[in-house]
């Protein structure tokens, strides 16, 4: 259960109005590889995102990724498709795309019985340091045998903190720094955490760090390869 709670990952991405300044790649076949770590910097999982398709809807856009989640030994755990949507001057991200579903997977797939409700993360196309962002929420529920598993996540106090250079395994990037509070309830267990995430133009998220209620690091993630 502790691992399930700590593996909850919320991602923030932003874009500018010009296509060349988007905060994610816009070429089909682009691959982004990330490593996730525990509080002792031990690898817990490896995740690969591959752009499968880009659908343009006038000035709007849908970008669909294949997300492949492997364990610490790079053995496949599950995979699924996720889509990021640009609508007008904002980006919208389904919260289900950014929450760990490893505890719910069956034979490498997410079961159809998994019920998910909630709203989307909303990001302005032109984030400004000091700006506050709307809250977001998610609820996932499934009955596994005689046990009803339910997890809720509320993301609050979302802010754009700064723009700064950040070094990760894949290189050094000029990125926007986002922070938020994450309140999670999993099978009656409440956990309050916070996240700090960095996003770079043309790439997306490059680094994320999770903290417990006392400010101690409990998890992290960083981009290790882009091709």
Residue frames as a rotation matrix with the C-alpha (Angstrom) as fourth column:
UNK 1
0.559 0.829 0.000 0.00
0.829 -0.559 0.000 0.00
0.000 0.000 -1.000 0.00
UNK 2
0.366 -0.506 -0.781 2.82
0.202 -0.776 0.598 2.40
-0.908 -0.377 -0.182 0.82
UNK 3
-0.699 -0.661 0.273 4.31
0.371 -0.009 0.929 1.86
-0.611 0.751 0.251 -2.62
UNK 4
-0.124 0.745 0.655 0.92
0.984 0.005 0.180 2.43
0.131 0.666 -0.734 -4.26
UNK 5
0.757 0.447 -0.477 0.52
0.556 -0.824 0.109 5.76
-0.344 -0.347 -0.872 -2.50
UNK 6
0.145 -0.799 -0.583 4.05
0.013 -0.588 0.809 6.94
-0.989 -0.124 -0.075 -3.19
UNK 7
-0.627 -0.393 0.672 3.86
0.607 0.293 0.738 5.95
-0.488 0.871 0.055 -6.86
UNK 8
0.526 0.847 0.084 1.07
0.748 -0.413 -0.520 8.43
-0.406 0.336 -0.850 -7.49
UNK 9
-0.629 -0.776 -0.044 2.46
0.610 -0.527 0.592 10.78
-0.483 0.345 0.805 -10.06
UNK 10
0.626 0.769 -0.130 0.85
0.534 -0.544 -0.647 13.94
-0.568 0.336 -0.752 -11.20
UNK 11
-0.416 -0.798 0.436 2.30
0.865 -0.198 0.461 15.67
-0.281 0.569 0.773 -14.24
UNK 12
0.501 0.510 -0.699 2.04
0.206 -0.855 -0.477 19.24
-0.841 0.095 -0.533 -15.35
UNK 13
-0.412 -0.578 0.704 2.73
0.860 0.008 0.510 20.38
-0.301 0.816 0.494 -18.93
UNK 14
0.282 0.514 -0.810 2.35
0.135 -0.857 -0.497 23.81
-0.950 0.030 -0.311 -20.57
UNK 15
-0.087 -0.299 0.950 2.48
0.983 0.127 0.130 25.20
-0.160 0.946 0.283 -24.08
UNK 16
-0.555 -0.038 -0.831 2.87
-0.042 -0.996 0.074 28.53
-0.831 0.076 0.551 -25.81
UNK 17
0.438 0.871 -0.222 0.69
-0.261 -0.113 -0.959 29.60
-0.860 0.478 0.178 -28.71
UNK 18
0.280 -0.404 -0.871 3.34
-0.959 -0.086 -0.269 29.02
0.033 0.911 -0.412 -31.35
UNK 19
0.955 0.183 -0.234 3.78
-0.200 0.978 -0.050 25.40
0.219 0.095 0.971 -32.41
UNK 20
0.246 -0.944 -0.218 7.57
0.098 0.248 -0.964 25.67
0.964 0.215 0.153 -32.29
UNK 21
-0.522 -0.430 0.736 7.34
-0.608 -0.417 -0.675 26.60
0.597 -0.801 -0.044 -28.60
UNK 22
0.576 0.795 -0.190 5.15
-0.448 0.501 0.740 23.74
0.684 -0.341 0.645 -27.43
UNK 23
0.004 -0.547 0.837 6.16
-0.995 0.080 0.057 22.06
-0.098 -0.833 -0.544 -24.17
UNK 24
0.255 0.013 0.967 6.22
-0.112 0.994 0.016 18.63
-0.960 -0.112 0.255 -25.80
UNK 25
-0.809 -0.586 0.050 7.53
-0.048 0.151 0.987 17.09
-0.586 0.796 -0.150 -29.03
UNK 26
0.224 0.909 -0.351 5.32
-0.553 -0.178 -0.814 17.29
-0.802 0.376 0.463 -32.14
UNK 27
-0.223 -0.347 -0.911 6.87
-0.942 0.318 0.109 14.55
0.252 0.882 -0.397 -34.27
UNK 28
0.829 0.556 0.061 5.42
-0.558 0.813 0.165 11.06
0.042 -0.171 0.984 -34.47
UNK 29
0.650 -0.585 -0.485 7.87
0.320 0.790 -0.524 8.41
0.689 0.186 0.700 -33.31
UNK 30
-0.094 -0.675 0.731 9.58
-0.557 -0.574 -0.601 10.65
0.825 -0.464 -0.322 -30.75
UNK 31
0.403 0.146 -0.904 10.58
0.493 0.797 0.349 8.64
0.771 -0.586 0.249 -27.66
UNK 32
0.056 -0.334 0.941 11.01
-0.733 -0.653 -0.188 9.93
0.677 -0.679 -0.282 -24.10
UNK 33
0.204 -0.071 -0.976 12.46
0.407 0.913 0.018 7.63
0.890 -0.401 0.215 -21.41
UNK 34
0.224 -0.029 0.974 12.23
-0.731 -0.666 0.148 8.30
0.644 -0.745 -0.170 -17.68
UNK 35
-0.430 -0.301 -0.851 13.53
0.396 0.784 -0.477 6.64
0.811 -0.542 -0.218 -14.53
UNK 36
0.551 0.627 0.550 11.60
-0.367 -0.409 0.835 6.76
0.749 -0.662 0.005 -11.26
UNK 37
-0.498 -0.815 -0.296 13.43
0.071 0.302 -0.951 6.62
0.864 -0.495 -0.093 -7.92
UNK 38
0.505 0.599 -0.621 12.53
0.697 0.141 0.703 6.09
0.509 -0.788 -0.346 -4.26
UNK 39
0.988 -0.043 0.151 13.65
-0.118 -0.835 0.537 8.33
0.103 -0.549 -0.830 -1.39
UNK 40
0.430 -0.886 0.175 17.08
-0.003 0.192 0.981 6.66
-0.903 -0.422 0.079 -1.39
UNK 41
0.151 -0.291 -0.945 17.49
-0.895 -0.447 -0.005 7.27
-0.421 0.846 -0.328 -5.13
UNK 42
-0.708 -0.267 0.653 17.03
-0.045 0.941 0.337 3.58
-0.704 0.209 -0.678 -5.94
UNK 43
-0.775 0.402 -0.488 15.34
-0.585 -0.165 0.794 2.92
0.239 0.900 0.363 -9.30
UNK 44
-0.474 0.704 0.529 11.73
-0.255 0.465 -0.848 1.76
-0.843 -0.537 -0.040 -8.90
UNK 45
0.417 0.616 0.668 10.53
0.529 0.433 -0.730 1.83
-0.739 0.658 -0.145 -12.52
UNK 46
-0.792 -0.576 -0.204 11.41
0.101 -0.452 0.886 2.84
-0.603 0.681 0.416 -16.07
UNK 47
0.259 0.964 0.068 8.77
0.406 -0.045 -0.913 4.48
-0.877 0.264 -0.403 -18.26
UNK 48
-0.840 -0.515 0.171 8.89
0.336 -0.248 0.908 5.05
-0.425 0.821 0.382 -22.02
UNK 49
0.252 0.896 -0.366 6.56
0.095 -0.399 -0.912 7.39
-0.963 0.195 -0.185 -23.93
UNK 50
-0.785 -0.438 0.439 6.35
0.455 0.075 0.888 7.12
-0.421 0.896 0.140 -27.72
UNK 51
-0.335 0.681 -0.651 4.29
-0.573 -0.696 -0.433 9.56
-0.748 0.229 0.623 -29.80
UNK 52
-0.449 0.266 0.853 1.91
0.534 0.845 0.017 7.41
-0.716 0.463 -0.522 -31.85
UNK 53
-0.132 0.469 0.874 -0.14
0.937 -0.229 0.264 10.11
0.323 0.853 -0.409 -33.56
UNK 54
-0.769 -0.026 -0.639 -0.75
0.262 -0.924 -0.278 13.84
-0.583 -0.381 0.718 -33.74
UNK 55
-0.156 0.819 0.553 -4.21
0.982 0.068 0.176 15.02
0.106 0.570 -0.815 -34.74
UNK 56
-0.966 -0.180 -0.188 -4.66
0.193 -0.980 -0.056 18.69
-0.175 -0.090 0.980 -35.65
UNK 57
-0.048 0.998 0.043 -8.10
0.996 0.051 -0.075 20.21
-0.077 0.039 -0.996 -35.17
UNK 58
0.793 0.185 0.581 -7.70
0.320 -0.937 -0.138 23.69
0.519 0.295 -0.802 -36.63
UNK 59
0.135 -0.742 0.656 -5.64
-0.604 -0.587 -0.539 25.56
0.785 -0.324 -0.528 -34.03
UNK 60
0.508 0.104 0.855 -6.21
-0.817 0.372 0.440 22.74
-0.272 -0.922 0.274 -31.56
UNK 61
-0.128 -0.669 -0.732 -4.29
-0.715 0.574 -0.399 19.49
0.687 0.473 -0.551 -31.27
UNK 62
0.852 0.258 0.456 -4.44
-0.496 0.675 0.546 15.97
-0.167 -0.691 0.703 -29.79
UNK 63
-0.102 -0.926 -0.365 -1.14
-0.842 0.276 -0.464 14.19
0.530 0.260 -0.807 -29.12
UNK 64
0.872 0.475 0.116 -1.42
-0.476 0.768 0.428 10.48
0.114 -0.429 0.896 -28.37
UNK 65
-0.196 -0.973 0.125 1.40
-0.955 0.160 -0.251 8.59
0.224 -0.169 -0.960 -26.63
UNK 66
0.587 0.175 -0.791 2.03
0.031 0.971 0.238 4.91
0.809 -0.164 0.564 -26.03
UNK 67
0.208 -0.467 0.859 3.10
-0.944 -0.326 0.052 4.65
0.256 -0.822 -0.509 -22.38
UNK 68
0.470 -0.160 -0.868 5.15
0.042 0.986 -0.158 1.54
0.881 0.038 0.471 -21.51
UNK 69
0.474 -0.227 0.851 5.84
-0.859 -0.331 0.390 0.98
0.193 -0.916 -0.352 -17.80
UNK 70
0.284 -0.486 -0.826 8.65
0.075 0.870 -0.487 -1.40
0.956 0.076 0.284 -16.79
UNK 71
0.963 0.018 -0.268 9.91
0.266 0.072 0.961 -2.38
0.036 -0.997 0.064 -13.35
UNK 72
0.657 -0.746 -0.104 13.36
-0.527 -0.554 0.644 -1.59
-0.538 -0.368 -0.758 -11.92
UNK 73
-0.223 -0.728 0.648 14.87
0.061 0.653 0.755 -4.49
-0.973 0.208 -0.101 -13.90
UNK 74
-0.582 0.066 -0.811 13.29
-0.725 -0.495 0.480 -3.14
-0.369 0.867 0.335 -17.12
UNK 75
-0.904 0.387 0.182 10.70
0.422 0.875 0.236 -5.94
-0.068 0.290 -0.955 -17.24
UNK 76
-0.657 0.688 0.308 7.32
-0.163 -0.528 0.833 -4.97
0.736 0.498 0.459 -18.69
UNK 77
-0.893 0.445 -0.065 4.55
0.125 0.107 -0.986 -4.23
-0.432 -0.889 -0.151 -16.16
UNK 78
0.156 0.942 0.297 1.79
0.732 0.091 -0.675 -2.70
-0.663 0.323 -0.676 -18.30
UNK 79
-0.924 -0.376 0.064 1.18
0.324 -0.686 0.651 -0.33
-0.201 0.623 0.756 -21.20
UNK 80
0.170 0.984 -0.045 -1.58
0.810 -0.166 -0.563 2.02
-0.562 0.059 -0.825 -22.30
UNK 81
-0.356 -0.208 0.911 -2.27
0.768 -0.621 0.158 5.02
0.533 0.756 0.381 -24.53
UNK 82
-0.014 0.340 -0.940 -2.65
0.734 -0.635 -0.240 8.57
-0.679 -0.694 -0.241 -23.20
UNK 83
0.016 0.103 0.995 -3.68
0.879 -0.475 0.035 11.76
0.476 0.874 -0.098 -24.98
UNK 84
-0.495 -0.198 -0.846 -2.80
0.568 -0.810 -0.143 15.39
-0.657 -0.551 0.514 -24.28
UNK 85
0.181 0.689 0.702 -5.23
0.979 -0.196 -0.059 17.97
0.097 0.697 -0.710 -25.66
UNK 86
-0.881 -0.345 -0.323 -4.72
0.354 -0.935 0.032 21.59
-0.313 -0.086 0.946 -26.67
UNK 87
0.054 0.945 0.323 -7.92
0.983 -0.108 0.150 23.58
0.177 0.309 -0.935 -26.67
UNK 88
0.888 0.258 0.381 -7.75
0.254 -0.965 0.062 27.30
0.384 0.042 -0.922 -27.32
UNK 89
0.238 -0.832 0.501 -5.16
-0.536 -0.543 -0.647 28.94
0.810 -0.114 -0.575 -25.08
UNK 90
0.195 -0.138 0.971 -5.09
-0.937 0.268 0.226 26.05
-0.291 -0.954 -0.077 -22.58
UNK 91
-0.533 -0.344 -0.773 -3.88
-0.495 0.868 -0.045 22.46
0.686 0.359 -0.633 -22.31
UNK 92
0.380 0.707 0.596 -5.95
-0.924 0.265 0.275 19.70
0.036 -0.656 0.754 -20.73
UNK 93
-0.596 -0.645 -0.479 -4.58
-0.542 0.763 -0.352 16.49
0.592 0.050 -0.804 -19.23
UNK 94
0.540 0.777 -0.323 -6.77
-0.321 0.545 0.774 13.64
0.778 -0.314 0.544 -18.06
UNK 95
0.215 -0.455 0.864 -5.72
-0.977 -0.100 0.190 12.96
0.000 -0.885 -0.466 -14.46
UNK 96
0.845 0.146 0.515 -5.96
-0.217 0.973 0.081 9.21
-0.489 -0.180 0.853 -15.13
UNK 97
0.817 -0.572 -0.073 -3.02
0.044 0.188 -0.981 9.55
0.575 0.798 0.179 -17.51
UNK 98
-0.013 -0.899 0.439 -0.71
-0.395 -0.399 -0.828 10.56
0.919 -0.184 -0.350 -14.70
UNK 99
0.291 0.111 0.950 -1.59
-0.946 0.180 0.269 8.27
-0.141 -0.977 0.158 -11.83
UNK 100
-0.748 -0.647 -0.146 0.19
-0.659 0.750 0.050 4.97
0.077 0.134 -0.988 -11.31
UNK 101
0.397 0.915 -0.079 -2.10
-0.911 0.403 0.087 2.07
0.112 0.037 0.993 -12.19
UNK 102
-0.463 -0.702 -0.542 0.46
-0.641 0.687 -0.342 -0.68
0.612 0.189 -0.768 -11.55
UNK 103
-0.849 0.140 0.510 -1.48
-0.388 0.492 -0.779 -2.02
-0.360 -0.859 -0.363 -8.58
UNK 104
0.120 0.992 0.042 -4.56
-0.570 0.103 -0.815 -2.48
-0.813 0.074 0.578 -10.77
UNK 105
-0.128 -0.202 -0.971 -2.96
-0.987 0.124 0.104 -4.08
0.100 0.971 -0.215 -13.85
UNK 106
0.350 0.243 0.905 -3.80
-0.330 0.936 -0.123 -7.64
-0.877 -0.256 0.407 -14.83
UNK 107
0.300 -0.346 0.889 -1.59
0.723 0.691 0.025 -9.51
-0.623 0.635 0.457 -17.29
UNK 108
-0.664 -0.740 0.106 -0.01
0.654 -0.507 0.561 -6.28
-0.362 0.442 0.821 -18.46
UNK 109
-0.515 0.566 0.643 -3.31
0.385 -0.518 0.764 -4.51
0.766 0.641 0.049 -19.12
UNK 110
-0.924 0.325 0.202 -5.55
-0.358 -0.551 -0.754 -2.14
-0.134 -0.769 0.625 -17.18
UNK 111
-0.727 0.664 0.176 -8.87
0.659 0.746 -0.093 -3.98
-0.193 0.049 -0.980 -16.56
UNK 112
-0.576 0.589 0.566 -12.03
0.220 -0.555 0.802 -2.53
0.787 0.587 0.190 -18.07
UNK 113
0.302 0.746 -0.593 -13.70
0.778 0.166 0.606 -2.81
0.551 -0.645 -0.530 -14.65
UNK 114
-0.539 -0.565 -0.625 -11.52
0.814 -0.539 -0.215 0.01
-0.215 -0.625 0.751 -13.32
UNK 115
0.511 0.793 0.332 -13.86
0.820 -0.565 0.088 2.98
0.257 0.227 -0.939 -12.83
UNK 116
-0.576 -0.773 -0.266 -12.30
0.803 -0.595 -0.012 6.41
-0.149 -0.220 0.964 -13.12
UNK 117
0.588 0.732 0.344 -13.90
0.752 -0.651 0.099 9.82
0.297 0.201 -0.934 -12.53
UNK 118
0.039 -0.564 -0.825 -12.57
0.676 -0.593 0.438 13.35
-0.736 -0.575 0.358 -12.08
UNK 119
0.940 0.232 -0.252 -11.63
0.006 -0.749 -0.663 16.47
-0.342 0.621 -0.705 -13.99
UNK 120
0.572 -0.742 0.349 -8.61
0.714 0.242 -0.657 17.40
0.404 0.625 0.668 -16.09
UNK 121
-0.019 -0.689 -0.725 -5.49
0.691 -0.533 0.489 19.31
-0.723 -0.492 0.486 -15.19
UNK 122
0.836 0.337 0.432 -5.69
0.544 -0.603 -0.583 22.70
0.064 0.723 -0.688 -16.86
UNK 123
-0.075 -0.935 -0.347 -2.52
0.732 -0.288 0.618 24.53
-0.678 -0.208 0.706 -17.95
UNK 124
0.729 0.295 -0.618 -2.28
-0.121 -0.833 -0.541 27.96
-0.674 0.469 -0.571 -19.64
UNK 125
0.806 -0.417 0.420 -0.40
0.565 0.329 -0.757 28.11
0.177 0.847 0.500 -22.92
UNK 126
0.083 -0.790 0.608 1.78
0.083 -0.602 -0.794 30.91
0.993 0.116 0.015 -21.54
UNK 127
0.609 0.129 -0.783 2.65
0.749 0.231 0.621 30.13
0.261 -0.964 0.044 -17.90
UNK 128
0.261 -0.477 0.839 4.01
-0.166 -0.879 -0.447 33.05
0.951 -0.023 -0.309 -15.90
UNK 129
-0.562 -0.512 -0.650 6.09
0.555 0.349 -0.755 32.75
0.614 -0.785 0.088 -12.70
UNK 130
-0.966 0.251 0.060 3.85
-0.200 -0.582 -0.788 33.64
-0.163 -0.773 0.613 -9.77
UNK 131
-0.351 0.879 -0.323 0.70
-0.784 -0.088 0.614 32.42
0.512 0.469 0.720 -11.51
UNK 132
-0.561 0.286 0.777 -1.77
-0.473 0.660 -0.584 30.14
-0.679 -0.695 -0.235 -9.68
UNK 133
-0.775 0.226 -0.591 -3.51
-0.463 0.435 0.773 27.28
0.431 0.872 -0.232 -11.50
UNK 134
0.211 0.965 0.155 -6.90
-0.877 0.117 0.466 25.52
0.432 -0.234 0.871 -11.06
UNK 135
-0.286 -0.199 0.937 -7.27
-0.730 0.679 -0.079 22.50
-0.621 -0.707 -0.340 -8.76
UNK 136
-0.154 0.256 -0.954 -7.79
-0.763 0.582 0.279 18.99
0.627 0.771 0.106 -10.14
UNK 137
-0.132 0.168 0.977 -9.15
-0.832 0.517 -0.202 15.71
-0.539 -0.839 0.072 -8.76
UNK 138
-0.308 -0.021 -0.951 -9.37
-0.683 0.701 0.205 12.00
0.663 0.712 -0.230 -9.54
UNK 139
0.045 0.294 0.955 -11.06
-0.828 0.546 -0.129 8.88
-0.559 -0.784 0.268 -8.17
UNK 140
-0.360 -0.175 -0.916 -10.23
-0.702 0.698 0.142 5.30
0.615 0.694 -0.374 -9.19
UNK 141
-0.101 0.391 0.915 -12.21
-0.846 0.450 -0.286 2.29
-0.524 -0.802 0.286 -7.97
UNK 142
-0.138 0.071 -0.988 -12.31
-0.687 0.711 0.147 -1.43
0.713 0.699 -0.049 -8.71
UNK 143
0.594 0.337 0.731 -13.49
-0.754 0.550 0.359 -4.61
-0.281 -0.764 0.581 -6.98
UNK 144
-0.165 -0.733 -0.660 -10.72
-0.735 0.537 -0.413 -7.22
0.657 0.417 -0.628 -6.81
UNK 145
-0.707 0.043 -0.706 -12.07
0.338 0.897 -0.284 -10.44
0.621 -0.439 -0.649 -5.36
UNK 146
0.251 0.807 -0.535 -13.86
0.908 -0.004 0.420 -9.53
0.337 -0.591 -0.733 -2.12
UNK 147
-0.233 -0.460 -0.857 -11.95
0.729 -0.666 0.159 -6.25
-0.644 -0.587 0.490 -1.76
UNK 148
0.770 0.442 0.460 -13.14
0.629 -0.649 -0.428 -2.88
0.109 0.619 -0.778 -3.03
UNK 149
-0.271 -0.925 -0.266 -10.05
0.890 -0.346 0.298 -0.81
-0.368 -0.156 0.917 -3.88
UNK 150
0.731 0.538 0.420 -10.58
0.642 -0.752 -0.153 2.93
0.234 0.381 -0.895 -4.09
UNK 151
-0.334 -0.861 -0.385 -8.11
0.880 -0.431 0.199 5.77
-0.337 -0.272 0.901 -4.46
UNK 152
0.797 0.541 0.269 -8.86
0.598 -0.769 -0.226 9.50
0.084 0.341 -0.936 -4.58
UNK 153
-0.357 -0.927 -0.116 -6.41
0.919 -0.371 0.136 12.28
-0.169 -0.058 0.984 -5.38
UNK 154
0.843 0.538 0.013 -6.91
0.534 -0.834 -0.138 16.04
-0.064 0.123 -0.990 -5.00
UNK 155
-0.254 -0.937 0.238 -4.30
0.958 -0.278 -0.069 18.40
0.131 0.211 0.969 -6.43
UNK 156
0.812 0.579 -0.082 -4.44
0.580 -0.781 0.233 21.87
0.071 -0.236 -0.969 -4.90
UNK 157
0.676 -0.529 -0.513 -2.37
-0.055 -0.730 0.681 25.02
-0.735 -0.432 -0.522 -4.38
UNK 158
0.360 -0.514 0.779 -0.91
0.896 0.422 -0.135 24.71
-0.259 0.747 0.613 -7.90
UNK 159
0.735 -0.184 -0.653 1.60
-0.110 -0.982 0.152 27.42
-0.669 -0.040 -0.742 -8.80
UNK 160
0.670 -0.651 0.357 4.13
0.525 0.076 -0.848 28.42
0.525 0.756 0.392 -11.43
UNK 161
0.719 -0.381 -0.582 7.19
0.532 -0.238 0.813 29.21
-0.448 -0.893 0.032 -9.32
UNK 162
0.219 -0.769 -0.601 10.04
-0.402 -0.632 0.662 30.12
-0.889 0.097 -0.447 -11.65
UNK 163
0.988 -0.120 -0.101 11.94
-0.049 0.379 -0.924 29.55
0.150 0.917 0.369 -14.88
UNK 164
0.421 -0.863 0.278 15.42
-0.752 -0.160 0.640 28.09
-0.508 -0.478 -0.716 -14.42
UNK 165
0.012 -0.524 -0.851 18.11
-0.794 0.512 -0.327 25.79
0.607 0.680 -0.410 -15.81
UNK 166
0.527 0.212 0.823 17.80
-0.701 0.656 0.281 22.18
-0.480 -0.725 0.494 -14.69
UNK 167
-0.353 -0.740 -0.573 20.33
-0.901 0.433 -0.003 19.38
0.250 0.515 -0.820 -15.27
UNK 168
0.577 0.484 0.658 19.16
-0.582 0.809 -0.084 15.78
-0.573 -0.334 0.748 -15.68
UNK 169
-0.027 -0.632 0.775 20.67
0.177 0.760 0.626 12.64
-0.984 0.154 0.091 -17.27
UNK 170
0.406 0.286 0.868 19.33
0.863 0.192 -0.467 13.64
-0.300 0.939 -0.169 -20.70
UNK 171
-0.283 -0.564 0.776 20.99
0.739 -0.644 -0.198 17.07
0.611 0.517 0.599 -20.56
UNK 172
-0.696 0.035 -0.717 20.52
0.509 -0.680 -0.528 20.62
-0.506 -0.733 0.455 -19.24
UNK 173
-0.277 0.723 0.632 17.24
0.821 -0.164 0.547 22.39
0.499 0.671 -0.549 -19.98
UNK 174
-0.968 0.162 0.193 15.73
-0.225 -0.900 -0.374 25.81
0.112 -0.405 0.907 -19.36
UNK 175
-0.537 0.755 -0.377 12.46
0.556 0.653 0.515 24.85
0.635 0.067 -0.770 -17.68
UNK 176
-0.107 0.630 0.769 9.40
-0.603 -0.656 0.453 26.13
0.791 -0.415 0.450 -15.86
UNK 177
-0.938 -0.229 -0.259 9.08
0.086 0.571 -0.816 25.06
0.335 -0.788 -0.516 -12.23
UNK 178
-0.020 0.991 0.135 5.58
-0.449 -0.129 0.884 24.01
0.893 -0.043 0.447 -11.05
UNK 179
-0.972 -0.228 0.056 4.54
-0.150 0.424 -0.893 23.13
0.180 -0.876 -0.447 -7.48
UNK 180
-0.031 0.999 -0.028 1.38
-0.560 0.005 0.829 21.64
0.828 0.041 0.559 -5.98
UNK 181
-0.555 0.008 0.832 -0.07
-0.757 0.409 -0.509 19.90
-0.345 -0.912 -0.221 -2.93
UNK 182
-0.358 0.401 -0.843 -1.35
-0.482 0.694 0.535 16.34
0.799 0.598 -0.055 -3.45
UNK 183
-0.386 0.343 0.856 -3.87
-0.861 0.198 -0.468 14.87
-0.330 -0.918 0.219 -1.02
UNK 184
-0.440 0.117 -0.890 -4.36
-0.529 0.768 0.362 11.11
0.726 0.630 -0.276 -1.49
UNK 185
-0.057 0.449 0.892 -6.74
-0.876 0.407 -0.261 8.65
-0.480 -0.796 0.370 0.16
UNK 186
-0.313 -0.109 -0.944 -6.15
-0.665 0.734 0.136 4.96
0.678 0.670 -0.302 -0.66
UNK 187
-0.014 0.439 -0.898 -8.41
0.361 0.840 0.405 2.38
0.932 -0.319 -0.170 1.06
UNK 188
0.827 0.511 -0.234 -9.00
0.414 -0.271 0.869 4.77
0.381 -0.816 -0.436 3.93
UNK 189
0.160 -0.854 -0.495 -5.34
0.886 -0.097 0.454 5.78
-0.435 -0.511 0.741 4.37
UNK 190
0.971 0.224 0.084 -4.74
0.239 -0.899 -0.367 9.52
-0.007 0.376 -0.927 4.00
UNK 191
0.014 -0.998 -0.057 -1.42
0.902 -0.012 0.431 10.90
-0.431 -0.057 0.901 2.79
UNK 192
0.943 0.205 -0.263 -0.55
0.109 -0.935 -0.337 14.56
-0.315 0.289 -0.904 2.22
UNK 193
0.013 -0.961 0.276 2.38
0.840 0.160 0.518 15.22
-0.542 0.225 0.810 -0.10
UNK 194
0.618 0.114 -0.778 3.67
-0.265 -0.901 -0.343 17.94
-0.740 0.418 -0.527 -2.39
UNK 195
0.418 -0.461 0.783 5.34
0.828 0.548 -0.119 17.90
-0.375 0.698 0.610 -5.79
UNK 196
0.259 -0.401 -0.879 7.83
-0.410 -0.869 0.276 20.03
-0.875 0.288 -0.390 -7.67
UNK 197
0.383 -0.034 0.923 8.02
0.702 0.660 -0.267 19.49
-0.600 0.750 0.276 -11.43
UNK 198
-0.219 -0.525 -0.822 10.07
-0.288 -0.770 0.569 21.04
-0.932 0.362 0.017 -14.22
UNK 199
0.496 0.459 0.737 8.96
0.603 0.428 -0.673 21.28
-0.624 0.778 -0.064 -17.89
UNK 200
-0.463 -0.740 -0.488 11.01
-0.005 -0.548 0.837 22.36
-0.886 0.390 0.250 -20.89
UNK 201
0.376 0.593 -0.712 9.81
-0.692 -0.332 -0.641 23.55
-0.617 0.733 0.285 -24.29
UNK 202
0.181 -0.229 -0.957 9.91
-0.901 0.352 -0.255 20.91
0.395 0.907 -0.142 -27.00
UNK 203
-0.764 -0.530 -0.368 10.33
-0.310 0.802 -0.511 18.17
0.566 -0.277 -0.777 -24.39
UNK 204
0.436 0.877 -0.203 7.70
-0.061 0.254 0.965 18.19
0.898 -0.408 0.164 -21.64
UNK 205
0.928 -0.084 0.362 8.46
-0.367 -0.043 0.929 17.07
-0.062 -0.996 -0.070 -18.10
UNK 206
0.266 -0.907 -0.327 12.17
-0.317 0.238 -0.918 16.62
0.910 0.348 -0.224 -17.41
UNK 207
-0.787 -0.531 -0.315 12.19
0.134 0.350 -0.927 16.21
0.603 -0.772 -0.204 -13.64
UNK 208
0.332 0.885 0.328 9.77
-0.349 -0.207 0.914 15.64
0.876 -0.418 0.240 -10.75
UNK 209
-0.805 -0.550 -0.222 10.33
0.042 0.320 -0.946 15.39
0.592 -0.771 -0.235 -6.99
UNK 210
0.329 0.942 -0.073 7.75
0.065 0.055 0.996 14.32
0.942 -0.332 -0.043 -4.39
UNK 211
-0.748 -0.554 0.365 7.88
-0.267 -0.252 -0.930 15.34
0.607 -0.793 0.041 -0.72
UNK 212
-0.285 0.654 -0.701 6.04
0.836 0.527 0.152 14.14
0.469 -0.543 -0.697 2.39
UNK 213
0.680 0.704 0.207 4.16
0.505 -0.654 0.563 16.45
0.532 -0.278 -0.800 4.76
UNK 214
0.699 -0.503 -0.508 7.42
0.385 -0.334 0.860 17.25
-0.603 -0.797 -0.040 6.59
UNK 215
0.752 -0.377 -0.541 9.23
-0.614 -0.699 -0.366 18.26
-0.240 0.607 -0.757 3.41
UNK 216
-0.188 -0.826 0.531 11.33
-0.405 0.558 0.725 15.09
-0.895 -0.078 -0.440 3.11
UNK 217
-0.279 0.029 -0.960 11.89
-0.956 0.086 0.281 13.68
0.091 0.996 0.004 -0.37
UNK 218
0.077 0.379 0.922 9.95
-0.453 0.837 -0.306 10.45
-0.888 -0.394 0.236 -0.93
UNK 219
0.334 0.033 0.942 10.31
0.691 0.672 -0.268 9.96
-0.641 0.740 0.202 -4.69
UNK 220
-0.024 -0.325 -0.945 11.72
-0.462 -0.835 0.299 11.48
-0.887 0.444 -0.130 -7.86
UNK 221
0.526 0.183 0.831 11.74
0.631 0.571 -0.525 11.07
-0.571 0.800 0.185 -11.60
UNK 222
0.080 -0.472 -0.878 13.92
-0.400 -0.822 0.405 12.40
-0.913 0.319 -0.254 -14.41
UNK 223
0.936 0.191 -0.297 14.31
-0.332 0.188 -0.924 12.25
-0.121 0.963 0.239 -18.16
UNK 224
0.235 -0.892 0.387 17.22
-0.057 0.385 0.921 9.98
-0.970 -0.238 0.040 -19.10
UNK 225
-0.757 -0.478 0.445 16.84
0.385 0.224 0.895 9.85
-0.528 0.849 0.014 -22.88
UNK 226
0.359 0.831 -0.424 15.03
-0.158 -0.394 -0.906 11.57
-0.920 0.392 -0.010 -25.75
UNK 227
-0.752 -0.638 0.164 15.24
0.028 0.218 0.976 10.40
-0.658 0.738 -0.147 -29.33
